[in-house]
Amino acid sequence: MNRESRPSTSTHAIVAGVVTAVVGFTSSFAVVLTGLDAVGASADEAASALFVLSVTMGVGTIAFSWRLRRPVTMAWSTPGAALLAGAVAPEGGYATAVGAFVVAGVLYALTGLFTPLARLVRAIPLALANAMLAGVLLGLCVQPFRALVDEPAAVAPVLLTWLLLLRVARRWAVPGAFAAAVVVIVVTGSLAAVDSADIAPRLTWTAPGFDLATMLAIGLPLYLVTMTSQNIPGAAVLASFGYDAPMRPALFYAGGATVATAGLGGYSINLAAISAALAAGPEAHPDPARRWVAGVSAGTTYLAFGPLAAAVAAVTVAAPTGLVAAVAGVALIGTFASAATSALGDPGHRDAAAITFVVAASGVVAFGVGAAFWSLLAGGLYLLVMRRPVQA
């Protein structure tokens, strides 16, 4: 590469990193807010969560990219947030959900430290994990269309923008839908309900409470879905571009950061999967050895989003009914399609995956434990019974 071209390509890498962070944040923050609301978080607690997640993602992304000279990007767990959104509010309130976040964080760190635990996670059939995720996502993905019937004037512009951008600029479809939602909020005068004090950056601490049913209903499924839908695919994305993923250090960092910030709303961070390709691919820089610049740029942009978290949360609270659910729903349709395809595409596990999917989608609650846990148990039980040799 000659000296004349180096500044422009470096600038391109910086821009690619900014795009990675902007797409990652705007395409899924509504899912995060929806999930936290479902498990009992207040508006202040949800704003605190966005703040601390943005900071821990940014710090991790900058540290790994700079230190390893690889475009290693961290992200919050979008599938995990979707899992929270489909969960039943714990009887012990938001504090017990925070306790479940701590449990998930401990499991991430242990997985990074102990190889046998990592092998155990990999032994779970991927079809079952994806079926659980798809079942949880189904209820969320239908929300935009239900909201369209109830609030057509507010929701229709969001869905039309999303559909048109899918055709011409797919990467920007969900951010565009969010932009359309902002326009709707402005036009409807909903911003008048936002107090200037509500947009100031703030952190809100909630002491974790520990409840076995909530650990099983939220903590364990959060760990499993994040490992199988984020960390493992995230490592695969980096490998596809010729980079070794720092799996152990990343899991240890993710686990430590989650445990440390769970009380502030940091429910889960992990290796980026969907957005990782934006910083690791050739579009970021023609020279693979220089793409780490995109990682540092993405991390810096995530840090910049932190102080804006309270404003984002306040605006979404003021939004017309169903509008945020519509944005969250369209943001998850691609993830749902991918999970459902992976779950039912394996003939060897198709029936077990179908059972897992149906139980997860049912929303059934038994003994205070939600459908995500029971769906994995049902699918695993089916495999155990069907594969065990029949005694003559």
Sine and cosine of phi, psi and omega as CSV:
sin_phi,cos_phi,sin_psi,cos_psi,sin_omega,cos_omega
0.00,0.00,0.77,-0.63,-0.02,-1.00
-0.99,0.13,0.25,-0.97,-0.10,-1.00
-0.91,0.40,-0.50,0.87,-0.05,-1.00
-0.94,0.35,-0.53,0.85,-0.06,-1.00
-1.00,0.06,-0.30,0.95,-0.10,-0.99
-0.89,0.46,-0.71,0.71,0.00,-1.00
-0.86,0.50,-0.65,0.76,-0.05,-1.00
-0.93,0.36,-0.64,0.77,0.00,-1.00
-0.94,0.33,-0.56,0.83,0.07,-1.00
-0.91,0.41,-0.66,0.75,0.07,-1.00
-0.87,0.49,-0.64,0.77,0.02,-1.00
-0.89,0.47,-0.63,0.78,0.02,-1.00
-0.91,0.42,-0.64,0.76,0.04,-1.00
-0.89,0.46,-0.72,0.70,0.02,-1.00
-0.88,0.47,-0.66,0.75,0.02,-1.00
-0.87,0.49,-0.63,0.78,0.04,-1.00
-0.91,0.41,-0.66,0.75,0.05,-1.00
-0.88,0.48,-0.70,0.72,0.03,-1.00
-0.88,0.48,-0.67,0.74,0.02,-1.00
-0.83,0.56,-0.74,0.67,-0.03,-1.00
-0.94,0.34,-0.68,0.74,-0.02,-1.00
-0.89,0.46,-0.72,0.70,0.02,-1.00
-0.91,0.42,-0.69,0.72,-0.01,-1.00
-0.88,0.48,-0.66,0.75,-0.03,-1.00
-0.96,0.27,-0.81,0.59,-0.13,-0.99
-0.95,0.32,-0.40,0.92,-0.04,-1.00
-0.99,0.13,-0.17,0.99,-0.08,-1.00
-0.60,-0.80,-0.03,1.00,-0.02,-1.00
-0.89,0.46,-0.52,0.85,0.01,-1.00
-0.90,0.43,-0.56,0.83,0.05,-1.00
-0.92,0.40,-0.67,0.75,0.01,-1.00
-0.88,0.48,-0.74,0.68,-0.01,-1.00
-0.90,0.44,-0.64,0.77,0.03,-1.00
-0.90,0.44,-0.68,0.73,-0.01,-1.00
-0.91,0.42,-0.69,0.72,0.00,-1.00
-0.92,0.40,-0.63,0.78,0.06,-1.00
-0.88,0.48,-0.62,0.78,-0.04,-1.00
-0.91,0.41,-0.51,0.86,-0.01,-1.00
-0.99,-0.12,0.22,0.98,0.18,-0.98
0.98,-0.22,0.13,0.99,-0.01,-1.00
-0.95,0.31,0.63,-0.78,0.10,-1.00
-0.98,0.19,0.11,-0.99,0.03,-1.00
-0.87,0.49,-0.65,0.76,0.02,-1.00
-0.91,0.41,-0.66,0.75,0.00,-1.00
-0.92,0.38,-0.59,0.80,0.04,-1.00
-0.93,0.38,-0.66,0.76,0.04,-1.00
-0.89,0.45,-0.65,0.76,0.06,-1.00
-0.87,0.49,-0.64,0.77,0.00,-1.00
-0.89,0.46,-0.73,0.68,0.02,-1.00
-0.86,0.51,-0.64,0.76,0.00,-1.00
-0.88,0.48,-0.82,0.58,-0.11,-0.99
-0.94,0.33,-0.55,0.84,0.06,-1.00
-0.91,0.42,-0.69,0.73,0.02,-1.00
-0.87,0.49,-0.65,0.76,-0.03,-1.00
-0.93,0.36,-0.73,0.68,-0.04,-1.00
-0.93,0.37,-0.57,0.82,0.10,-1.00
-0.90,0.44,-0.70,0.71,-0.03,-1.00
-0.90,0.44,-0.73,0.69,-0.01,-1.00
-0.88,0.47,-0.71,0.70,0.00,-1.00
-0.89,0.45,-0.68,0.73,-0.01,-1.00
-0.90,0.44,-0.71,0.70,0.02,-1.00
-0.90,0.44,-0.72,0.69,-0.08,-1.00
-0.89,0.46,-0.75,0.66,-0.04,-1.00
-0.94,0.35,-0.67,0.74,-0.02,-1.00
-0.91,0.41,-0.70,0.72,-0.02,-1.00
-0.93,0.37,-0.73,0.68,-0.09,-1.00
-0.93,0.36,-0.66,0.75,-0.09,-1.00
-1.00,-0.09,-0.16,0.99,-0.08,-1.00
0.82,0.57,0.69,0.72,0.08,-1.00
-0.70,-0.72,0.50,-0.87,0.00,-1.00
-0.98,0.18,0.95,0.33,-0.02,-1.00
-1.00,-0.03,0.91,-0.41,-0.02,-1.00
-0.93,-0.38,0.64,-0.77,0.07,-1.00
-0.98,-0.20,0.32,-0.95,0.00,-1.00
-0.44,-0.90,0.33,-0.94,0.20,-0.98
-0.97,0.24,0.34,-0.94,-0.04,-1.00
-0.99,0.11,0.99,-0.17,0.06,-1.00
-0.90,0.43,-0.72,0.70,0.10,-1.00
-0.86,0.50,-0.59,0.81,0.05,-1.00
-0.90,0.43,-0.65,0.76,0.05,-1.00
-0.90,0.44,-0.63,0.78,0.06,-1.00
-0.90,0.44,-0.62,0.79,0.06,-1.00
-0.88,0.48,-0.69,0.73,0.05,-1.00
-0.88,0.47,-0.65,0.76,-0.02,-1.00
-0.90,0.44,-0.49,0.87,0.01,-1.00
-1.00,-0.05,-0.01,1.00,-0.05,-1.00
-0.99,0.11,0.32,-0.95,0.11,-0.99
-1.00,0.07,0.69,-0.72,0.02,-1.00
-0.83,0.56,0.81,-0.58,-0.05,-1.00
-0.89,0.45,0.56,-0.83,-0.03,-1.00
-0.89,0.46,-0.53,0.85,0.00,-1.00
-0.99,0.15,0.06,1.00,0.02,-1.00
0.99,0.13,-0.13,-0.99,-0.07,-1.00
-0.86,0.50,-0.52,0.85,-0.03,-1.00
-0.86,0.51,-0.62,0.78,0.01,-1.00
-0.96,0.28,-0.47,0.88,0.12,-0.99
-0.91,0.41,-0.64,0.77,0.06,-1.00
-0.88,0.48,-0.65,0.76,0.07,-1.00
-0.87,0.50,-0.61,0.79,0.05,-1.00
-0.92,0.39,-0.58,0.81,0.08,-1.00
-0.87,0.49,-0.66,0.75,0.01,-1.00
-0.88,0.48,-0.69,0.73,0.01,-1.00
-0.87,0.50,-0.71,0.71,0.02,-1.00
-0.88,0.47,-0.66,0.75,0.02,-1.00
-0.89,0.46,-0.68,0.73,0.05,-1.00
-0.87,0.49,-0.66,0.75,0.00,-1.00
-0.92,0.40,-0.61,0.80,0.07,-1.00
-0.86,0.50,-0.75,0.66,-0.04,-1.00
-0.89,0.45,-0.67,0.74,0.01,-1.00
-0.90,0.43,-0.58,0.81,0.03,-1.00
-0.91,0.42,-0.60,0.80,0.05,-1.00
-0.94,0.33,-0.49,0.87,-0.06,-1.00
-1.00,0.05,-0.56,0.83,-0.12,-0.99
-0.88,-0.48,0.90,-0.43,-0.02,-1.00
-0.86,0.51,-0.65,0.76,-0.01,-1.00
-0.84,0.54,-0.60,0.80,0.02,-1.00
-0.93,0.38,-0.62,0.78,0.05,-1.00
-0.89,0.45,-0.63,0.77,0.03,-1.00
-0.91,0.41,-0.60,0.80,0.01,-1.00
-0.89,0.45,-0.67,0.75,0.03,-1.00
-0.89,0.45,-0.68,0.73,0.00,-1.00
-0.92,0.39,-0.37,0.93,0.01,-1.00
-0.97,0.26,-0.33,0.95,0.05,-1.00
-0.93,0.37,0.83,-0.56,0.00,-1.00
-0.81,0.59,0.80,-0.60,-0.03,-1.00
-0.87,0.50,-0.51,0.86,0.01,-1.00
-0.88,0.48,-0.63,0.78,-0.01,-1.00
-0.94,0.33,-0.67,0.74,0.02,-1.00
-0.89,0.47,-0.67,0.74,0.02,-1.00
-0.94,0.34,-0.55,0.84,0.04,-1.00
-0.91,0.41,-0.65,0.76,0.07,-1.00
-0.87,0.50,-0.72,0.69,0.00,-1.00
-0.89,0.45,-0.70,0.71,-0.01,-1.00
-0.89,0.46,-0.64,0.77,0.02,-1.00
-0.90,0.43,-0.65,0.76,0.05,-1.00
-0.91,0.41,-0.63,0.77,-0.06,-1.00
-0.95,0.31,-0.44,0.90,-0.10,-0.99
-0.82,0.58,-0.75,0.66,-0.02,-1.00
-0.89,0.45,-0.52,0.85,0.01,-1.00
-0.97,0.24,-0.59,0.81,-0.06,-1.00
-0.95,0.30,-0.35,0.94,0.03,-1.00
-1.00,0.06,-0.21,0.98,-0.06,-1.00
-0.86,0.51,-0.66,0.75,0.00,-1.00
-0.85,0.53,-0.57,0.82,-0.08,-1.00
-0.99,0.15,-0.50,0.86,0.15,-0.99
-0.93,0.36,-0.66,0.75,0.02,-1.00
-0.91,0.42,-0.53,0.85,0.02,-1.00
-0.88,0.48,-0.61,0.79,0.01,-1.00
-0.94,0.34,-0.65,0.76,-0.06,-1.00
-0.98,0.21,-0.63,0.78,-0.05,-1.00
-0.73,-0.68,0.93,0.37,-0.10,-0.99
-0.88,0.47,-0.62,0.79,-0.05,-1.00
-0.91,0.40,-0.55,0.83,-0.03,-1.00
-0.99,0.10,-0.63,0.78,-0.15,-0.99
-1.00,0.02,-0.54,0.84,-0.06,-1.00
-0.83,0.56,-0.71,0.71,0.02,-1.00
-0.87,0.49,-0.57,0.82,0.02,-1.00
-0.91,0.41,-0.74,0.67,-0.04,-1.00
-0.93,0.36,-0.60,0.80,0.02,-1.00
-0.92,0.39,-0.66,0.75,0.04,-1.00
-0.89,0.46,-0.71,0.71,0.02,-1.00
-0.86,0.51,-0.70,0.71,-0.04,-1.00
-0.91,0.41,-0.69,0.72,-0.01,-1.00
-0.91,0.42,-0.65,0.76,0.00,-1.00
-0.95,0.33,-0.48,0.88,0.13,-0.99
-0.85,0.53,-0.56,0.83,-0.04,-1.00
-0.98,0.20,-0.63,0.78,-0.15,-0.99
-0.95,-0.31,-0.44,0.90,-0.03,-1.00
-0.43,-0.90,0.97,0.25,-0.18,-0.98
-0.81,0.59,-0.63,0.77,-0.04,-1.00
-0.86,0.52,-0.50,0.86,-0.09,-1.00
-0.98,-0.18,0.20,0.98,-0.07,-1.00
-0.89,0.45,-0.76,0.65,-0.02,-1.00
-0.96,0.30,-0.71,0.71,0.12,-0.99
-0.83,0.55,-0.60,0.80,0.05,-1.00
-0.91,0.41,-0.62,0.78,0.06,-1.00
-0.89,0.45,-0.64,0.77,0.06,-1.00
-0.90,0.44,-0.67,0.74,0.03,-1.00
-0.87,0.49,-0.65,0.76,0.05,-1.00
-0.89,0.45,-0.61,0.79,0.03,-1.00
-0.90,0.43,-0.62,0.78,0.04,-1.00
-0.89,0.46,-0.67,0.75,0.03,-1.00
-0.88,0.48,-0.69,0.73,0.02,-1.00
-0.88,0.48,-0.68,0.73,0.00,-1.00
-0.88,0.48,-0.68,0.74,0.01,-1.00
-0.91,0.41,-0.74,0.67,-0.06,-1.00
-0.90,0.45,-0.62,0.79,-0.03,-1.00
-0.98,0.19,-0.08,1.00,0.01,-1.00
0.97,0.23,0.25,0.97,-0.04,-1.00
-0.92,0.39,-0.40,0.92,-0.01,-1.00
-0.90,0.43,-0.34,0.94,0.01,-1.00
-0.89,0.46,-0.40,0.92,-0.02,-1.00
-0.99,0.14,-0.13,0.99,-0.04,-1.00
-1.00,0.05,0.86,-0.50,0.05,-1.00
-0.99,0.15,0.66,-0.75,-0.01,-1.00
-0.86,0.51,-0.47,0.88,0.02,-1.00
-0.93,0.36,-0.39,0.92,-0.05,-1.00
-0.97,0.24,-0.27,0.96,-0.08,-1.00
-0.99,-0.14,0.00,1.00,0.03,-1.00
-0.96,0.28,0.68,-0.73,0.02,-1.00
-0.86,0.51,0.67,-0.75,-0.01,-1.00
-0.37,-0.93,0.42,-0.91,0.07,-1.00
-0.87,-0.48,0.66,-0.75,-0.01,-1.00
-0.81,-0.59,0.84,-0.54,-0.06,-1.00
-1.00,-0.09,0.71,-0.71,0.11,-0.99
-0.81,-0.58,0.88,-0.48,0.01,-1.00
-0.92,0.40,0.76,-0.65,-0.03,-1.00
-0.93,0.37,0.62,-0.78,0.15,-0.99
-0.90,-0.43,0.53,-0.85,-0.11,-0.99
-0.89,-0.46,0.83,-0.56,-0.04,-1.00
-0.67,-0.74,0.79,-0.61,-0.11,-0.99
-0.86,0.51,-0.69,0.72,-0.02,-1.00
-0.89,0.46,-0.65,0.76,0.01,-1.00
-0.94,0.35,-0.59,0.81,0.07,-1.00
-0.87,0.49,-0.68,0.73,0.00,-1.00
-0.96,0.29,-0.59,0.81,-0.07,-1.00
-0.98,0.18,-0.52,0.85,-0.10,-1.00
-0.85,-0.52,-0.79,0.62,-0.11,-0.99
-0.87,0.49,-0.80,0.60,-0.03,-1.00
-0.92,0.40,-0.75,0.66,0.06,-1.00
-0.88,0.47,-0.59,0.81,0.04,-1.00
-0.87,0.49,-0.70,0.72,0.04,-1.00
-0.88,0.47,-0.75,0.66,-0.08,-1.00
-0.91,0.40,-0.70,0.71,-0.06,-1.00
-0.94,0.34,-0.53,0.85,0.04,-1.00
-0.95,0.31,-0.65,0.76,0.03,-1.00
-0.91,0.42,-0.74,0.68,-0.12,-0.99
-0.99,0.15,-0.43,0.90,-0.06,-1.00
-0.95,-0.30,-0.15,0.99,-0.02,-1.00
-0.80,-0.61,-0.88,0.47,-0.14,-0.99
-0.92,0.39,-0.75,0.66,-0.02,-1.00
-0.92,0.39,-0.74,0.67,0.09,-1.00
-0.89,0.46,-0.56,0.83,0.03,-1.00
-0.88,0.47,-0.67,0.75,0.07,-1.00
-0.90,0.44,-0.61,0.80,0.00,-1.00
-0.92,0.40,-0.62,0.79,0.02,-1.00
-0.89,0.46,-0.72,0.69,0.02,-1.00
-0.89,0.47,-0.66,0.75,0.00,-1.00
-0.89,0.45,-0.55,0.83,-0.02,-1.00
-0.92,0.40,-0.36,0.93,0.05,-1.00
-0.97,-0.23,0.18,0.98,0.10,-1.00
1.00,-0.02,0.28,0.96,-0.01,-1.00
-0.93,-0.36,0.65,-0.76,0.15,-0.99
-0.99,0.14,0.82,-0.57,0.01,-1.00
-0.97,0.23,0.71,-0.71,0.06,-1.00
-0.98,0.19,0.92,0.39,-0.18,-0.98
-0.86,0.52,-0.76,0.65,-0.04,-1.00
-0.89,0.45,-0.80,0.60,0.03,-1.00
-0.88,0.47,-0.58,0.81,0.00,-1.00
-0.91,0.41,-0.67,0.74,0.02,-1.00
-0.92,0.39,-0.63,0.78,0.02,-1.00
-0.91,0.41,-0.67,0.74,0.05,-1.00
-0.91,0.42,-0.72,0.69,-0.01,-1.00
-0.87,0.49,-0.69,0.73,0.00,-1.00
-0.91,0.42,-0.73,0.69,0.00,-1.00
-0.89,0.45,-0.69,0.73,0.00,-1.00
-0.91,0.42,-0.62,0.78,0.01,-1.00
-0.92,0.40,-0.71,0.71,0.02,-1.00
-0.89,0.46,-0.70,0.72,-0.06,-1.00
-0.92,0.38,-0.53,0.85,-0.12,-0.99
-0.93,-0.37,0.08,1.00,-0.03,-1.00
-0.83,0.55,-0.65,0.76,0.00,-1.00
-0.91,0.41,-0.33,0.94,0.06,-1.00
-1.00,-0.09,0.02,1.00,0.02,-1.00
0.96,-0.28,0.03,1.00,-0.01,-1.00
-0.96,0.27,0.99,0.14,-0.15,-0.99
-0.95,0.30,-0.49,0.87,-0.01,-1.00
0.02,-1.00,0.76,-0.65,0.23,-0.97
-0.82,-0.58,0.29,-0.96,-0.15,-0.99
-0.25,-0.97,0.03,-1.00,0.15,-0.99
-0.90,0.43,0.69,-0.73,0.07,-1.00
-0.93,0.37,0.58,-0.81,0.03,-1.00
-0.89,-0.45,-0.90,0.44,-0.08,-1.00
-0.91,0.41,-0.73,0.69,-0.06,-1.00
-0.99,0.10,-0.15,0.99,-0.07,-1.00
-0.87,0.49,-0.59,0.81,-0.06,-1.00
-0.91,0.42,-0.42,0.91,-0.03,-1.00
-0.92,0.40,-0.55,0.83,0.00,-1.00
-1.00,-0.08,-0.41,0.91,-0.09,-1.00
-1.00,-0.09,-0.23,0.97,-0.08,-1.00
-1.00,0.07,0.13,-0.99,-0.03,-1.00
-0.90,0.44,-0.34,0.94,0.04,-1.00
-0.91,0.42,-0.43,0.90,0.00,-1.00
-0.97,0.26,-0.62,0.78,0.00,-1.00
-0.18,-0.98,0.66,-0.75,0.01,-1.00
-0.92,0.40,-0.40,0.91,0.00,-1.00
-0.99,-0.17,0.91,-0.41,-0.02,-1.00
-0.84,0.55,-0.48,0.88,-0.02,-1.00
-0.95,0.31,-0.21,0.98,-0.02,-1.00
-0.95,-0.30,0.00,1.00,-0.06,-1.00
-0.96,0.28,-0.22,0.98,0.05,-1.00
-0.88,0.48,-0.43,0.90,0.04,-1.00
-0.87,0.50,-0.61,0.79,0.04,-1.00
-0.90,0.43,-0.59,0.81,0.05,-1.00
-0.90,0.43,-0.71,0.70,0.03,-1.00
-0.89,0.45,-0.64,0.76,0.03,-1.00
-0.90,0.44,-0.67,0.74,0.03,-1.00
-0.89,0.45,-0.69,0.72,0.01,-1.00
-0.89,0.45,-0.66,0.76,0.03,-1.00
-0.89,0.46,-0.63,0.78,0.02,-1.00
-0.92,0.40,-0.64,0.77,0.06,-1.00
-0.87,0.49,-0.65,0.76,0.04,-1.00
-0.88,0.48,-0.61,0.79,0.01,-1.00
-0.92,0.39,-0.49,0.87,0.02,-1.00
-0.94,0.33,-0.43,0.90,-0.08,-1.00
-0.79,0.62,-0.82,0.58,-0.01,-1.00
-0.90,0.44,-0.29,0.96,0.00,-1.00
-1.00,0.04,-0.07,1.00,-0.13,-0.99
-0.87,0.49,-0.68,0.73,-0.03,-1.00
-0.90,0.44,-0.64,0.77,0.02,-1.00
-0.90,0.43,-0.68,0.73,0.02,-1.00
-0.88,0.48,-0.72,0.70,-0.01,-1.00
-0.90,0.44,-0.65,0.76,-0.02,-1.00
-0.90,0.43,-0.65,0.76,0.01,-1.00
-0.91,0.41,-0.65,0.76,-0.01,-1.00
-0.93,0.37,-0.56,0.83,0.05,-1.00
-0.91,0.42,-0.57,0.82,-0.03,-1.00
-0.99,0.16,-0.15,0.99,-0.09,-1.00
-0.91,0.42,0.48,-0.88,0.09,-1.00
-0.83,0.56,0.46,-0.89,-0.03,-1.00
-0.82,0.57,0.75,-0.66,0.08,-1.00
1.00,0.02,-0.21,0.98,-0.09,-1.00
-0.94,0.34,-0.73,0.69,0.01,-1.00
-0.91,0.41,-0.63,0.78,0.04,-1.00
-0.88,0.47,-0.57,0.82,0.03,-1.00
-0.92,0.40,-0.70,0.71,0.02,-1.00
-0.90,0.44,-0.70,0.71,0.01,-1.00
-0.89,0.46,-0.64,0.76,-0.03,-1.00
-0.90,0.43,-0.73,0.68,0.00,-1.00
-0.93,0.36,-0.47,0.88,0.04,-1.00
-0.91,0.41,-0.41,0.91,-0.10,-1.00
-0.98,-0.19,-0.10,1.00,-0.06,-1.00
-0.89,0.46,-0.67,0.74,0.03,-1.00
-0.89,0.45,-0.66,0.75,0.04,-1.00
-0.90,0.43,-0.65,0.76,0.05,-1.00
-0.88,0.48,-0.71,0.70,-0.01,-1.00
-0.88,0.48,-0.68,0.73,0.00,-1.00
-0.91,0.42,-0.70,0.71,-0.02,-1.00
-0.91,0.41,-0.69,0.73,-0.01,-1.00
-0.91,0.41,-0.64,0.77,0.02,-1.00
-0.90,0.45,-0.71,0.70,0.01,-1.00
-0.91,0.42,-0.62,0.78,-0.04,-1.00
-0.92,0.39,-0.71,0.71,-0.12,-0.99
-0.99,-0.14,-0.04,1.00,-0.03,-1.00
-0.99,0.12,-0.21,0.98,-0.01,-1.00
-0.99,-0.11,0.95,-0.30,-0.05,-1.00
-0.86,0.51,-0.52,0.85,-0.03,-1.00
-0.93,0.36,-0.40,0.92,-0.01,-1.00
-0.85,-0.52,0.22,0.98,-0.15,-0.99
-0.88,0.47,-0.73,0.69,-0.03,-1.00
-0.91,0.41,-0.68,0.73,0.02,-1.00
-0.89,0.45,-0.64,0.77,0.02,-1.00
-0.91,0.40,-0.62,0.78,0.02,-1.00
-0.89,0.45,-0.66,0.75,0.04,-1.00
-0.90,0.43,-0.70,0.71,0.03,-1.00
-0.86,0.51,-0.71,0.70,-0.01,-1.00
-0.87,0.49,-0.73,0.68,-0.06,-1.00
-0.90,0.43,-0.68,0.73,0.00,-1.00
-0.91,0.41,-0.67,0.74,0.01,-1.00
-0.89,0.45,-0.66,0.76,-0.02,-1.00
-0.95,0.32,-0.38,0.93,-0.07,-1.00
-0.93,0.37,-0.46,0.89,-0.05,-1.00
0.96,0.28,0.28,0.96,-0.05,-1.00
-0.89,0.46,0.61,-0.80,0.05,-1.00
-0.81,-0.59,0.79,-0.62,0.04,-1.00
-0.67,-0.74,0.75,-0.66,-0.01,-1.00
0.85,0.53,0.50,0.87,0.02,-1.00
0.98,0.19,0.06,1.00,-0.02,-1.00
-0.96,-0.29,0.72,-0.69,-0.11,-0.99
-0.99,0.14,-0.01,-1.00,-0.17,-0.99
-0.93,0.37,-0.49,0.87,-0.04,-1.00
-0.85,0.52,-0.72,0.70,0.01,-1.00
-0.91,0.41,-0.73,0.68,-0.06,-1.00
-0.92,0.40,-0.49,0.87,0.01,-1.00
-0.92,0.39,-0.68,0.73,0.05,-1.00
-0.91,0.42,-0.63,0.78,0.02,-1.00
-0.90,0.43,-0.67,0.74,0.00,-1.00
-0.91,0.42,-0.71,0.70,0.02,-1.00
-0.90,0.43,-0.66,0.75,0.03,-1.00
-0.91,0.42,-0.63,0.78,0.03,-1.00
-0.90,0.44,-0.65,0.76,0.04,-1.00
-0.87,0.49,-0.71,0.70,0.01,-1.00
-0.89,0.45,-0.65,0.76,-0.01,-1.00
-0.89,0.46,-0.70,0.72,-0.03,-1.00
-0.94,0.34,-0.70,0.72,-0.11,-0.99
-0.97,0.26,-0.44,0.90,-0.05,-1.00
-0.99,-0.12,-0.16,0.99,0.03,-1.00
-0.97,0.24,0.76,-0.66,-0.02,-1.00
-0.86,0.51,0.66,-0.75,0.03,-1.00
-0.99,0.14,0.80,-0.59,0.00,-1.00
-0.97,0.24,0.72,-0.69,0.01,-1.00
-0.95,0.31,0.00,0.00,0.00,0.00
